[in-house]
């Protein structure tokens, strides 16, 4: 095997969490070598090329409550004010069986009365009472054993309309898990940190550039500028443990990378494979996300940057015209009948649903592109959330990060960044104490 000089910390995986860990270590004067198996950084939130246009490998929802993500971007030289179009929350939730429900802060009233006012106007005074009941129950929920979102909603006497038209789509959007199985505590924390704080935390953040260009590449550049080493298109085949201590890793080419500390920032499947010989890893079940990109004539726009759809196959419509005029992204969370459709049939189906919702919209898109991310997120069930592994492990020198590692958030970009930062802090504290 070819050898290389000792590297203090080897970070395996160049997704958002691995990059955040590497940046955090670099900031503390720690040397880093980051190894990524792909040609580009970003993991599941990377760039994809379609017809010469750069799009995201799946549309992501970002909000003003993503404090750690925004701070990390600012740290590496990205101005969030220039990177995002920040808009006050203004979401219309459509359903064939009900009138449109508005989750909006746009009003002359101060926050949160503006949100309450628009909810009452669209869904009646009882909807506000239901919302207040649920909000008051959050402290109780967080102090007891977890339950499913559906069980929590039923305990809080939420009407069927709100469950179907509001809570279920919000649960799918944030946890990518059906309400019948999703962790109520995780959803409650997300609601508390977004809608339950102040108006800016509920803002929608619309990226002006593709996600892969927004953070991953900038983070990689920053790491190199600060003296860190980066190797792309290199896959790790084996973690080497000698005398109960991490000693390095072996690539698929047979090269040995010497390191006393390894941060494993890969997805659950690859992590489980690399750890099989060393410790038990609770591999969570995972859920897909399907994104359908539709190209309409350049002048076509949605009435709002984000529209919610319930009672349909399509879940969320994103206006992508800020990056590509006439482009709409349709997101379908979790599993379902859409998985059995061919790409052509799926494009035709979502076009029909959009046309039924918006009759002035073209009946068909000029072009369609389907991205099926089969393992987009871990399934945020009560059991999976309870069994999420910690950053530290029983193997000295081995650390874990990723959006599925234990924290209060579901599999989001904010959760990935938080875990990367936390993992780096734990490693540095360990080194300081030894």
C-alpha positions as CSV (number, residue, x, y, z in Angstrom):
1,X,0.0,0.0,0.0
2,X,1.1,3.5,-0.8
3,X,1.4,5.7,2.3
4,X,1.0,9.4,3.1
5,X,2.0,11.6,6.0
6,X,-0.1,11.6,9.1
7,X,-3.2,13.8,9.0
8,X,-4.7,14.9,12.3
9,X,-8.3,14.4,11.3
10,X,-9.6,12.6,8.2
11,X,-13.2,13.6,7.2
12,X,-14.9,11.0,5.0
13,X,-17.7,12.5,3.0
14,X,-18.1,15.9,1.5
15,X,-21.8,16.5,2.1
16,X,-23.1,19.4,4.1
17,X,-22.4,17.8,7.4
18,X,-18.9,16.7,6.6
19,X,-18.0,20.1,5.2
20,X,-19.4,21.8,8.3
21,X,-17.3,19.6,10.5
22,X,-14.2,20.3,8.4
23,X,-14.8,24.0,8.4
24,X,-15.3,24.0,12.2
25,X,-12.0,22.1,12.7
26,X,-10.1,24.4,10.4
27,X,-11.5,27.5,12.3
28,X,-9.9,26.1,15.4
29,X,-6.5,25.7,13.8
30,X,-6.9,21.9,13.3
31,X,-5.5,20.2,10.2
32,X,-8.0,18.4,8.0
33,X,-8.0,16.0,5.1
34,X,-11.5,15.6,3.5
35,X,-12.1,12.7,1.1
36,X,-15.2,12.7,-1.1
37,X,-16.1,9.8,-3.4
38,X,-18.0,11.9,-6.0
39,X,-16.9,14.4,-8.5
40,X,-18.6,17.2,-6.6
41,X,-19.5,18.1,-3.1
42,X,-22.9,18.4,-1.5
43,X,-24.1,14.8,-1.0
44,X,-27.9,14.6,-1.5
45,X,-28.0,18.4,-1.8
46,X,-25.8,18.7,-4.8
47,X,-26.0,20.2,-8.3
48,X,-27.4,18.3,-11.3
49,X,-27.2,19.3,-14.9
50,X,-30.4,19.2,-17.0
51,X,-30.4,20.5,-20.6
52,X,-27.4,22.7,-19.8
53,X,-29.1,24.2,-16.7
54,X,-27.9,23.6,-13.2
55,X,-30.6,22.4,-10.8
56,X,-30.7,20.9,-7.3
57,X,-30.7,17.1,-6.7
58,X,-34.1,17.6,-5.1
59,X,-35.8,20.8,-4.0
60,X,-35.1,21.8,-0.4
61,X,-37.2,24.1,1.9
62,X,-35.1,26.6,3.9
63,X,-36.4,29.0,6.5
64,X,-35.1,31.9,8.6
65,X,-34.9,29.6,11.6
66,X,-31.8,27.8,10.1
67,X,-29.5,29.8,12.4
68,X,-26.5,27.4,12.2
69,X,-26.7,27.1,8.4
70,X,-26.8,30.9,7.9
71,X,-23.9,31.4,10.4
72,X,-21.8,28.8,8.7
73,X,-22.4,30.4,5.3
74,X,-21.4,33.8,6.7
75,X,-18.2,32.3,8.2
76,X,-17.0,31.1,4.8
77,X,-17.7,34.4,3.1
78,X,-21.2,33.9,1.8
79,X,-23.6,36.8,2.4
80,X,-27.0,35.3,3.1
81,X,-28.7,38.5,2.0
82,X,-27.2,38.1,-1.5
83,X,-27.5,34.3,-1.6
84,X,-31.2,34.2,-0.8
85,X,-34.4,36.0,-1.6
86,X,-35.8,36.3,1.9
87,X,-39.6,36.5,1.9
88,X,-42.1,36.6,4.8
89,X,-44.0,33.3,5.1
90,X,-46.9,33.3,2.6
91,X,-48.1,29.8,1.7
92,X,-51.4,28.8,0.2
93,X,-52.5,25.2,1.0
94,X,-54.8,23.9,-1.7
95,X,-57.1,20.9,-1.4
96,X,-59.9,19.7,-3.8
97,X,-62.3,19.2,-0.9
98,X,-61.7,22.4,1.0
99,X,-61.3,26.1,0.5
100,X,-57.7,27.3,0.3
101,X,-55.9,27.7,3.6
102,X,-53.4,30.5,4.0
103,X,-50.4,30.3,6.3
104,X,-49.2,33.8,5.9
105,X,-47.7,36.6,8.0
106,X,-48.7,39.3,5.5
107,X,-51.0,41.7,7.3
108,X,-51.0,45.1,9.0
109,X,-51.1,43.2,12.3
110,X,-47.9,42.4,14.2
111,X,-46.5,38.8,14.4
112,X,-48.0,36.4,15.4
113,X,-51.4,38.0,15.1
114,X,-50.9,38.4,11.4
115,X,-50.4,34.6,11.1
116,X,-53.5,34.0,13.2
117,X,-55.6,36.5,11.3
118,X,-54.9,34.9,7.9
119,X,-55.6,31.5,9.3
120,X,-58.9,32.6,10.7
121,X,-59.9,34.3,7.4
122,X,-59.3,31.1,5.5
123,X,-60.2,28.3,7.9
124,X,-62.4,29.9,10.6
125,X,-62.1,30.8,14.2
126,X,-62.0,27.1,15.3
127,X,-58.7,26.7,13.4
128,X,-57.1,29.3,15.5
129,X,-58.4,27.6,18.7
130,X,-56.9,24.3,17.4
131,X,-53.6,26.0,16.7
132,X,-53.4,27.5,20.2
133,X,-54.3,24.1,21.8
134,X,-51.5,22.4,19.9
135,X,-49.0,25.1,20.8
136,X,-49.9,25.0,24.5
137,X,-49.4,21.2,24.4
138,X,-45.8,21.3,23.1
139,X,-44.1,21.6,26.6
140,X,-46.1,18.7,27.9
141,X,-45.2,16.6,24.8
142,X,-41.5,17.3,25.1
143,X,-41.5,16.3,28.8
144,X,-43.0,12.8,28.2
145,X,-42.4,9.8,26.1
146,X,-42.6,10.4,22.3
147,X,-45.6,9.5,20.3
148,X,-46.6,9.7,16.6
149,X,-47.7,13.0,15.1
150,X,-51.1,11.6,14.4
151,X,-51.6,10.5,18.1
152,X,-50.5,14.0,19.2
153,X,-52.8,15.7,16.8
154,X,-55.7,13.6,17.9
155,X,-54.9,14.2,21.6
156,X,-55.0,17.9,20.9
157,X,-58.4,17.6,19.2
158,X,-57.2,18.8,15.8
159,X,-60.0,18.7,13.2
160,X,-59.7,16.5,10.2
161,X,-59.4,19.4,7.9
162,X,-56.4,20.9,9.7
163,X,-54.7,17.4,9.8
164,X,-55.2,16.9,6.1
165,X,-54.6,20.4,4.8
166,X,-52.0,21.7,7.2
167,X,-50.3,19.3,9.7
168,X,-49.8,16.4,7.3
169,X,-48.2,18.4,4.5
170,X,-46.0,20.3,7.0
171,X,-45.0,17.0,8.6
172,X,-44.1,15.5,5.2
173,X,-42.2,18.7,4.2
174,X,-40.1,18.7,7.4
175,X,-39.8,15.0,8.5
176,X,-40.5,13.2,5.1
177,X,-42.5,10.8,7.1
178,X,-46.3,10.1,7.3
179,X,-48.1,11.5,10.3
180,X,-49.1,8.0,11.4
181,X,-45.5,7.1,12.0
182,X,-43.6,10.4,12.4
183,X,-42.1,11.6,15.7
184,X,-44.3,14.2,17.3
185,X,-41.4,15.6,19.4
186,X,-39.3,16.3,16.3
187,X,-42.2,18.1,14.5
188,X,-43.0,20.0,17.7
189,X,-39.5,21.3,17.9
190,X,-39.5,22.4,14.3
191,X,-42.8,24.2,14.8
192,X,-41.5,25.8,18.0
193,X,-38.3,27.1,16.3
194,X,-40.0,28.4,13.2
195,X,-43.6,29.5,13.6
196,X,-43.3,29.7,17.4
197,X,-40.5,32.3,17.7
198,X,-40.6,35.5,15.7
199,X,-41.4,36.5,12.2
200,X,-37.9,36.4,10.7
201,X,-37.5,32.7,11.7
202,X,-40.6,31.8,9.7
203,X,-39.3,33.6,6.6
204,X,-38.8,31.5,3.4
205,X,-35.3,31.5,2.0
206,X,-35.3,31.2,-1.8
207,X,-31.8,30.4,-3.1
208,X,-30.6,32.6,-6.0
209,X,-28.2,29.9,-7.1
210,X,-28.2,26.0,-7.0
211,X,-27.6,24.5,-3.6
212,X,-24.3,22.8,-4.6
213,X,-22.9,26.2,-5.6
214,X,-24.5,27.9,-2.6
215,X,-22.6,26.2,0.2
216,X,-20.6,22.9,-0.7
217,X,-18.2,24.3,-3.2
218,X,-17.7,27.5,-1.3
219,X,-16.9,25.4,1.9
220,X,-14.5,23.2,0.0
221,X,-12.7,26.3,-1.4
222,X,-12.5,27.8,2.1
223,X,-11.0,24.6,3.6
224,X,-8.3,24.6,1.0
225,X,-7.6,28.3,1.4
226,X,-7.1,27.7,5.1
227,X,-4.6,24.9,4.5
228,X,-6.8,21.9,4.5
229,X,-6.5,19.1,2.0
230,X,-9.3,17.8,-0.2
231,X,-9.4,14.7,-2.3
232,X,-12.3,14.0,-4.7
233,X,-13.3,10.8,-6.5
234,X,-11.8,8.6,-3.8
235,X,-13.9,6.0,-2.0
236,X,-13.0,4.6,1.4
237,X,-13.2,0.8,1.5
238,X,-12.1,0.1,5.1
239,X,-11.7,1.8,8.4
240,X,-8.5,0.5,10.1
241,X,-8.5,0.0,13.9
242,X,-5.3,-1.2,15.6
243,X,-5.1,-2.0,19.3
244,X,-8.6,-0.6,19.8
245,X,-7.6,2.8,18.3
246,X,-8.3,4.4,14.9
247,X,-5.1,4.3,12.8
248,X,-6.4,5.3,9.4
249,X,-8.4,4.2,6.3
250,X,-7.9,2.2,3.1
251,X,-9.2,3.5,-0.2
252,X,-10.7,1.2,-2.9
253,X,-7.4,1.7,-4.8
254,X,-5.5,0.2,-1.8
255,X,-4.0,3.4,-0.6
256,X,-3.6,3.9,3.1
257,X,-4.5,7.2,4.7
258,X,-2.9,7.5,8.1
259,X,-5.0,9.3,10.8
260,X,-5.6,9.1,14.5
261,X,-9.0,10.7,14.2
262,X,-11.7,10.0,11.6
263,X,-15.0,11.7,11.2
264,X,-17.4,9.5,9.2
265,X,-19.8,11.8,7.4
266,X,-21.4,9.3,5.0
267,X,-25.0,8.2,4.6
268,X,-26.4,5.5,6.9
269,X,-25.9,2.6,4.5
270,X,-22.2,3.4,3.8
271,X,-21.6,4.2,7.4
272,X,-23.1,0.8,8.5
273,X,-20.9,-1.0,5.9
274,X,-17.7,0.7,7.1
275,X,-18.5,0.0,10.8
276,X,-19.6,-3.6,10.5
277,X,-16.3,-5.0,11.8
278,X,-16.0,-2.4,14.6
279,X,-19.3,-1.7,16.3
280,X,-23.1,-2.1,16.2
281,X,-24.7,0.7,14.1
282,X,-28.4,1.2,14.3
283,X,-29.2,1.7,10.6
284,X,-32.5,3.6,10.2
285,X,-35.1,3.0,7.6
286,X,-35.0,5.6,4.8
287,X,-37.6,7.4,2.7
288,X,-37.5,8.7,-0.9
289,X,-38.2,12.2,-2.2
290,X,-39.2,12.7,-5.8
291,X,-38.6,16.0,-7.6
292,X,-40.2,16.8,-10.9
293,X,-38.7,19.8,-12.8
294,X,-41.0,21.3,-15.4
295,X,-39.9,23.8,-18.0
296,X,-42.6,26.1,-19.2
297,X,-42.3,29.2,-21.4
298,X,-40.1,31.9,-19.8
299,X,-43.0,34.2,-18.8
300,X,-44.8,31.5,-16.8
301,X,-44.8,32.1,-13.0
302,X,-46.6,30.7,-10.0
303,X,-48.8,33.2,-8.1
304,X,-46.5,32.7,-5.1
305,X,-43.0,31.3,-4.7
306,X,-44.3,28.3,-2.9
307,X,-47.7,26.5,-3.1
308,X,-48.9,23.5,-1.1
309,X,-51.1,20.9,-2.5
310,X,-53.0,18.2,-0.5
311,X,-55.4,15.5,-1.7
312,X,-53.2,15.2,-4.8
313,X,-50.1,13.3,-5.8
314,X,-48.1,16.6,-5.9
315,X,-47.2,18.0,-2.5
316,X,-45.3,21.3,-3.1
317,X,-44.8,23.6,-6.1
318,X,-41.7,25.8,-6.1
319,X,-41.3,28.7,-8.5
320,X,-37.7,28.4,-9.8
321,X,-37.9,31.4,-12.1
322,X,-35.3,33.3,-10.0
323,X,-32.7,30.9,-11.3
324,X,-34.4,29.6,-14.5
325,X,-37.3,31.6,-16.0
326,X,-40.4,29.4,-16.6
327,X,-39.1,26.5,-14.4
328,X,-41.3,24.9,-11.7
329,X,-40.2,22.2,-9.2
330,X,-42.8,19.8,-8.0
331,X,-41.9,17.9,-4.8
332,X,-43.5,14.6,-3.7
333,X,-42.3,13.5,-0.3
334,X,-42.2,10.0,1.2
335,X,-43.4,6.9,-0.6
336,X,-46.6,6.4,-2.5
337,X,-48.3,5.5,-5.8
338,X,-46.1,8.0,-7.7
339,X,-43.2,5.5,-7.4
340,X,-44.9,3.1,-9.8
341,X,-45.4,5.6,-12.6
342,X,-42.9,6.0,-15.4
343,X,-41.1,9.3,-15.6
344,X,-43.2,10.3,-18.6
345,X,-46.5,9.3,-16.9
346,X,-45.4,11.2,-13.7
347,X,-44.6,14.4,-15.6
348,X,-48.0,14.2,-17.4
349,X,-49.8,13.6,-14.1
350,X,-48.3,16.5,-12.2
351,X,-48.9,18.8,-15.2
352,X,-52.6,17.9,-15.1
353,X,-52.8,18.6,-11.4
354,X,-51.1,22.0,-11.8
355,X,-53.5,22.8,-14.6
356,X,-56.5,21.8,-12.6
357,X,-55.3,24.0,-9.7
358,X,-54.3,26.9,-12.0
359,X,-56.5,26.8,-15.1
360,X,-54.5,29.7,-16.7
361,X,-51.3,27.6,-16.6
362,X,-50.3,25.7,-19.7
363,X,-51.8,22.3,-19.8
364,X,-48.4,20.7,-20.5
365,X,-44.8,21.6,-19.8
366,X,-42.3,22.0,-22.7
367,X,-39.9,19.6,-21.0
368,X,-39.9,17.5,-17.8
369,X,-37.1,16.0,-15.7
370,X,-37.6,13.6,-12.8
371,X,-35.2,13.0,-10.0
372,X,-36.0,10.0,-7.6
373,X,-33.8,10.1,-4.5
374,X,-34.6,6.7,-3.1
375,X,-32.8,7.3,0.2
376,X,-33.3,11.0,0.6
377,X,-33.7,11.0,4.4
378,X,-34.0,8.7,7.3
379,X,-37.6,7.9,8.2
380,X,-38.2,10.1,11.2
381,X,-40.3,7.6,13.1
382,X,-40.5,7.5,16.9
383,X,-38.2,4.5,17.0
384,X,-35.7,5.8,14.5
385,X,-35.5,9.1,16.3
386,X,-35.0,7.3,19.6
387,X,-32.2,5.2,18.2
388,X,-30.2,7.9,16.3
389,X,-26.5,7.3,17.1
390,X,-24.4,9.9,18.8
391,X,-21.4,11.7,17.3
392,X,-19.0,9.9,19.7
393,X,-18.4,6.2,19.4
394,X,-16.9,3.4,21.5
395,X,-13.9,3.3,19.2
396,X,-11.3,5.9,20.2
397,X,-10.7,8.3,17.4
398,X,-13.9,7.5,15.5
399,X,-16.6,10.1,15.2
400,X,-19.9,10.2,13.3
401,X,-21.8,13.1,11.7
402,X,-24.6,13.4,9.2
403,X,-28.3,14.6,9.3
404,X,-29.3,11.2,10.8
405,X,-27.0,11.5,13.8
406,X,-28.8,12.4,17.1
407,X,-30.1,15.9,17.5
408,X,-33.5,17.6,17.8
409,X,-34.0,18.1,14.1
410,X,-35.1,15.9,11.2
411,X,-33.0,15.2,8.2
412,X,-32.6,18.8,7.0
413,X,-29.7,21.0,5.9
414,X,-29.8,22.8,9.3
415,X,-29.6,19.4,11.1
416,X,-26.6,18.4,9.0
417,X,-24.7,21.6,9.7
418,X,-25.5,21.4,13.4
419,X,-24.2,17.8,13.7
420,X,-21.1,18.7,11.8
421,X,-20.3,21.6,14.1
422,X,-21.2,19.5,17.2
423,X,-19.0,16.6,16.1
424,X,-16.0,18.9,15.6
425,X,-16.5,20.5,19.0
426,X,-16.6,17.1,20.7
427,X,-13.4,16.0,18.9
428,X,-11.6,19.2,19.8
429,X,-12.7,18.9,23.5
430,X,-11.4,15.4,23.6
431,X,-8.1,16.4,22.2
432,X,-7.8,19.2,24.6
433,X,-8.5,17.0,27.6
434,X,-6.0,14.2,26.6
